[in-house]
Amino acid sequence: MRAPVAALSVLALLAALSGCSAPSADRPLVVVTTNILGDVVTEVVGDEAQVMVLMRPNADPHSFEISARDAARILHADLLVSNGLGLEEGLQQHLDAAAAEGVPVLEAGDVVDVLPYRGGDAEGAPDPHFWTDPARMIDLVEALSEAVGANVAGADSAAVTANAAAYTAQLRELDAGMASAFSAIPDGQRSLVTNHHVFGYLADRFDFRIVGAVIPGGSTLAAPSASDLRDLVDAIDEAGVSTIFAESSQPDRLVQVLADEAGIDVAVVELFTESLSESGEGADSYLTMMRTNTERIATGLSP
């Protein structure tokens, strides 16, 4: 009797594991890659579907990976929402697999006005960091509302539309608040230096100048050379930058080294740019993240 009992045990275990990988039968599933998009999608979808966010708080979107269980669940999604434009570098194989299986995909980079990188090793390539401009997030919310209505069976389209309208109003309020806060920064001090090129859209929207980045590219996976750092020091010195900004999703060691080696008096201020934080850490939602960053940028660059 041992062999049949063992076989039954194995079958029961496999069935349990299979059940863990499949979405709940009574609720549609929307899978989202990054936690910034995940927060926005959750606001728009509301109670009309289960939202599964793959990226954990304080992670790096360029390098985070997912479990086999999460990879399996993607294939059962009613809708998959991704950033695109090369951001989710460690996740691309799973996104490709889902598309090949016929999972409906909304790629944010397809529905917003995309800017190219300006400067650095990524010069001319599409910049994926569109969320630093709340106006572009409004365009995404509109497309998301339509995608949920078209692909998520059982979702109440009227409820989703109402959620999208309410969240759009909050995004417009955010945009106006950012413009007001930044207007206090003198023209000669509206210069940004960060870990890597992440503020192109914010600069375009609110009239900042990108002096440079410690990592001269669009990905945190790149690394600066000694000559890159020397060039950036010269640019900082010429622009008279008083504050440089380090991203919360990665250590600010390189920025601190730059500040020390530049031979100039600069402050290093942490921003939340590519990931939301845990609750209570200053960026547990997209709106909170943007308001926190706005206050820190405005304070850091003001006289």
C-alpha positions as CSV (number, residue, x, y, z in Angstrom):
1,M,0.0,0.0,0.0
2,R,3.0,2.4,0.5
3,A,3.5,3.1,-3.2
4,P,-0.2,4.0,-4.0
5,V,-0.3,6.2,-0.8
6,A,2.9,8.0,-1.8
7,A,1.6,8.5,-5.3
8,L,-1.6,10.0,-4.0
9,S,0.4,12.3,-1.7
10,V,2.5,13.5,-4.7
11,L,-0.7,14.1,-6.7
12,A,-2.3,16.1,-3.9
13,L,0.9,18.2,-3.5
14,L,1.0,19.0,-7.3
15,A,-2.7,19.9,-7.2
16,A,-2.1,22.3,-4.3
17,L,0.9,23.9,-6.1
18,S,-1.1,24.2,-9.3
19,G,-3.9,25.9,-7.3
20,C,-1.4,28.4,-5.9
21,S,-0.3,29.5,-9.4
22,A,-3.8,30.0,-10.8
23,P,-5.8,33.2,-10.1
24,S,-8.9,33.1,-8.0
25,A,-11.7,31.6,-10.1
26,D,-14.3,34.2,-9.0
27,R,-12.2,37.4,-9.6
28,P,-10.5,38.7,-12.7
29,L,-6.7,39.3,-12.3
30,V,-4.7,42.3,-13.4
31,V,-0.9,41.9,-13.1
32,V,1.3,45.0,-12.9
33,T,5.1,45.0,-13.1
34,T,6.3,48.0,-11.1
35,N,5.0,49.2,-7.8
36,I,4.5,52.8,-9.1
37,L,2.2,51.6,-11.8
38,G,0.7,49.1,-9.4
39,D,-0.5,51.9,-7.1
40,V,-2.0,53.8,-10.0
41,V,-3.7,50.6,-11.4
42,T,-5.1,49.8,-8.0
43,E,-6.7,53.3,-7.7
44,V,-8.3,52.9,-11.2
45,V,-9.4,49.2,-10.9
46,G,-10.7,49.6,-7.4
47,D,-12.8,46.5,-6.3
48,E,-13.4,45.4,-9.9
49,A,-10.5,43.0,-10.1
50,Q,-7.6,41.5,-8.1
51,V,-4.4,43.6,-8.7
52,M,-1.1,41.7,-8.3
53,V,2.0,43.9,-8.2
54,L,5.2,42.1,-9.0
55,M,7.8,44.6,-7.8
56,R,8.2,44.9,-4.0
57,P,8.7,48.3,-2.2
58,N,12.2,49.8,-2.3
59,A,13.2,47.5,-5.2
60,D,15.1,48.5,-8.4
61,P,12.9,48.2,-11.5
62,H,16.0,47.6,-13.7
63,S,17.0,44.5,-11.8
64,F,14.2,43.0,-9.7
65,E,13.2,39.4,-10.4
66,I,10.1,37.3,-9.6
67,S,9.3,33.8,-8.3
68,A,8.3,30.9,-10.5
69,R,4.8,31.1,-8.9
70,D,4.4,34.8,-9.9
71,A,5.7,34.0,-13.4
72,A,3.0,31.3,-13.7
73,R,0.3,33.6,-12.6
74,I,1.2,36.2,-15.2
75,L,0.1,33.7,-17.8
76,H,-3.4,33.6,-16.3
77,A,-3.9,37.4,-16.1
78,D,-6.9,39.1,-17.7
79,L,-4.6,42.1,-18.3
80,L,-0.9,42.7,-17.9
81,V,0.3,46.3,-17.3
82,S,3.9,47.0,-17.8
83,N,6.1,50.2,-18.1
84,G,8.0,49.1,-21.2
85,L,10.7,51.2,-22.9
86,G,13.3,48.9,-21.6
87,L,12.7,49.6,-17.9
88,E,12.0,46.1,-16.6
89,E,15.2,44.6,-17.7
90,G,15.1,41.6,-15.4
91,L,11.5,40.7,-16.3
92,Q,11.5,40.9,-20.1
93,Q,11.5,37.1,-20.7
94,H,8.3,36.8,-18.6
95,L,6.6,39.7,-20.4
96,D,7.5,38.1,-23.7
97,A,6.1,34.7,-22.6
98,A,2.9,36.3,-21.5
99,A,2.5,38.1,-24.8
100,A,3.2,34.9,-26.7
101,E,0.4,33.2,-24.7
102,G,-2.1,35.8,-25.8
103,V,-2.3,37.7,-22.4
104,P,-3.7,41.2,-23.1
105,V,-0.9,43.7,-22.4
106,L,-1.1,47.5,-21.8
107,E,2.5,48.8,-22.2
108,A,2.6,52.4,-20.7
109,G,5.3,53.4,-23.2
110,D,2.8,52.9,-26.0
111,V,0.2,55.4,-24.6
112,V,2.3,58.3,-23.4
113,D,4.3,60.9,-25.3
114,V,7.9,59.4,-25.0
115,L,11.0,61.6,-24.7
116,P,14.5,60.5,-25.7
117,Y,17.4,60.5,-23.3
118,R,19.5,63.7,-23.6
119,G,23.1,63.2,-22.7
120,G,25.0,60.2,-21.4
121,D,25.5,56.8,-22.8
122,A,21.8,56.4,-23.6
123,E,21.6,59.5,-25.7
124,G,18.6,59.3,-28.1
125,A,17.1,56.1,-26.7
126,P,13.5,56.2,-25.3
127,D,13.4,57.3,-21.7
128,P,11.1,55.1,-19.6
129,H,10.8,57.4,-16.6
130,F,7.6,59.2,-17.8
131,W,6.0,59.0,-14.3
132,T,8.0,62.0,-13.1
133,D,5.6,64.1,-15.2
134,P,2.0,63.8,-13.7
135,A,0.5,65.0,-16.9
136,R,1.7,61.9,-18.7
137,M,0.2,59.8,-15.9
138,I,-3.1,61.3,-16.8
139,D,-2.8,59.9,-20.3
140,L,-1.9,56.5,-18.9
141,V,-5.0,56.5,-16.6
142,E,-7.3,57.2,-19.5
143,A,-5.7,54.3,-21.5
144,L,-5.9,52.0,-18.5
145,S,-9.6,52.7,-18.0
146,E,-10.2,51.7,-21.6
147,A,-8.0,48.6,-21.4
148,V,-9.8,47.3,-18.2
149,G,-13.1,47.8,-19.9
150,A,-12.1,46.0,-23.0
151,N,-10.2,43.0,-21.4
152,V,-11.3,42.4,-17.8
153,A,-14.6,40.4,-18.0
154,G,-16.9,41.0,-15.1
155,A,-15.4,44.4,-14.2
156,D,-18.0,47.2,-14.0
157,S,-16.9,49.7,-16.7
158,A,-18.9,52.5,-15.1
159,A,-17.1,52.0,-11.8
160,V,-13.7,51.9,-13.4
161,T,-14.5,55.1,-15.4
162,A,-15.6,56.9,-12.2
163,N,-12.4,55.7,-10.4
164,A,-10.3,57.0,-13.3
165,A,-12.0,60.4,-13.2
166,A,-11.5,60.8,-9.5
167,Y,-7.8,59.8,-9.7
168,T,-7.3,62.1,-12.7
169,A,-8.5,65.0,-10.6
170,Q,-5.9,64.1,-8.0
171,L,-3.2,64.0,-10.6
172,R,-4.2,67.5,-11.9
173,E,-4.0,68.8,-8.4
174,L,-0.6,67.2,-8.0
175,D,0.6,68.8,-11.2
176,A,-0.6,72.3,-10.1
177,G,1.0,71.9,-6.7
178,M,4.4,70.9,-8.2
179,A,4.3,73.8,-10.6
180,S,3.6,76.2,-7.7
181,A,6.4,74.8,-5.5
182,F,9.0,74.8,-8.3
183,S,8.1,78.3,-9.3
184,A,9.9,79.6,-6.2
185,I,13.2,78.2,-7.4
186,P,15.3,81.0,-9.2
187,D,16.0,80.3,-12.9
188,G,19.8,80.1,-12.2
189,Q,19.3,77.3,-9.7
190,R,17.0,75.0,-11.6
191,S,19.7,72.4,-12.3
192,L,19.5,68.7,-11.5
193,V,22.2,66.1,-10.8
194,T,21.1,62.5,-9.9
195,N,22.4,59.0,-9.7
196,H,21.3,58.3,-13.2
197,H,19.2,59.9,-15.9
198,V,15.7,59.8,-14.4
199,F,14.3,63.3,-14.4
200,G,14.1,64.1,-18.1
201,Y,10.3,64.3,-18.1
202,L,10.1,66.3,-14.9
203,A,12.7,68.7,-16.4
204,D,10.7,69.0,-19.6
205,R,7.4,69.6,-17.8
206,F,8.7,72.1,-15.2
207,D,11.6,73.8,-16.9
208,F,14.7,72.3,-15.2
209,R,18.1,71.8,-16.7
210,I,19.7,68.4,-16.4
211,V,23.4,69.0,-15.6
212,G,24.3,65.4,-15.5
213,A,24.1,62.0,-13.7
214,V,26.7,60.0,-11.8
215,I,25.8,57.0,-13.9
216,P,25.8,58.3,-17.4
217,G,22.9,56.2,-18.7
218,G,19.3,55.3,-18.3
219,S,19.9,52.1,-16.2
220,T,21.2,51.7,-12.7
221,L,23.0,48.6,-14.0
222,A,25.6,50.8,-15.8
223,A,28.7,52.1,-14.1
224,P,30.5,55.4,-14.4
225,S,34.1,55.6,-15.5
226,A,36.7,57.9,-14.0
227,S,36.4,60.2,-16.9
228,D,32.6,60.3,-16.6
229,L,33.0,61.5,-13.0
230,R,35.6,64.1,-13.9
231,D,33.3,65.5,-16.6
232,L,30.4,65.6,-14.2
233,V,32.5,67.4,-11.6
234,D,33.4,70.0,-14.2
235,A,29.7,70.4,-15.1
236,I,28.6,70.8,-11.5
237,D,31.3,73.3,-10.8
238,E,30.3,75.3,-13.9
239,A,26.6,75.2,-13.1
240,G,27.2,76.1,-9.4
241,V,25.0,73.2,-8.2
242,S,24.4,73.3,-4.5
243,T,22.5,70.0,-4.1
244,I,22.7,66.6,-5.8
245,F,20.0,63.9,-5.5
246,A,20.4,60.2,-4.7
247,E,17.7,57.7,-5.4
248,S,16.2,55.6,-2.6
249,S,16.2,52.4,-4.7
250,Q,20.0,52.2,-4.6
251,P,22.8,53.1,-2.3
252,D,24.0,56.7,-2.6
253,R,27.7,55.8,-2.2
254,L,28.6,57.1,-5.7
255,V,26.9,60.4,-5.1
256,Q,28.7,60.8,-1.8
257,V,32.0,60.0,-3.5
258,L,31.2,62.6,-6.1
259,A,30.3,65.2,-3.5
260,D,33.6,64.5,-1.6
261,E,35.8,64.5,-4.7
262,A,34.3,67.5,-6.4
263,G,36.0,69.8,-4.0
264,I,32.8,71.9,-3.7
265,D,30.2,72.3,-1.0
266,V,27.2,70.3,-2.1
267,A,24.4,68.6,-0.2
268,V,23.2,65.1,-1.0
269,V,19.4,64.7,-0.7
270,E,17.6,61.4,-1.1
271,L,14.6,61.2,-3.5
272,F,12.2,58.4,-4.3
273,T,12.4,58.0,-8.1
274,E,12.0,54.4,-9.3
275,S,10.2,52.6,-6.5
276,L,7.6,53.3,-3.8
277,S,8.6,52.8,-0.2
278,E,7.1,50.8,2.6
279,S,4.2,52.4,4.4
280,G,5.3,55.5,6.4
281,E,8.7,55.9,4.7
282,G,7.7,58.9,2.6
283,A,6.6,57.3,-0.7
284,D,4.0,54.6,-0.1
285,S,1.9,55.9,-3.0
286,Y,2.6,57.6,-6.3
287,L,1.0,60.8,-5.1
288,T,2.9,60.8,-1.8
289,M,6.2,60.0,-3.6
290,M,5.8,62.9,-6.0
291,R,4.9,65.3,-3.2
292,T,7.8,64.2,-1.1
293,N,10.2,64.7,-4.0
294,T,8.7,68.0,-4.9
295,E,9.3,69.3,-1.4
296,R,12.9,68.0,-1.3
297,I,13.8,69.4,-4.7
298,A,12.3,72.8,-4.0
299,T,14.0,73.0,-0.6
300,G,17.3,71.7,-2.0
301,L,17.5,74.1,-4.9
302,S,16.1,77.2,-3.2
303,P,18.3,79.9,-1.7
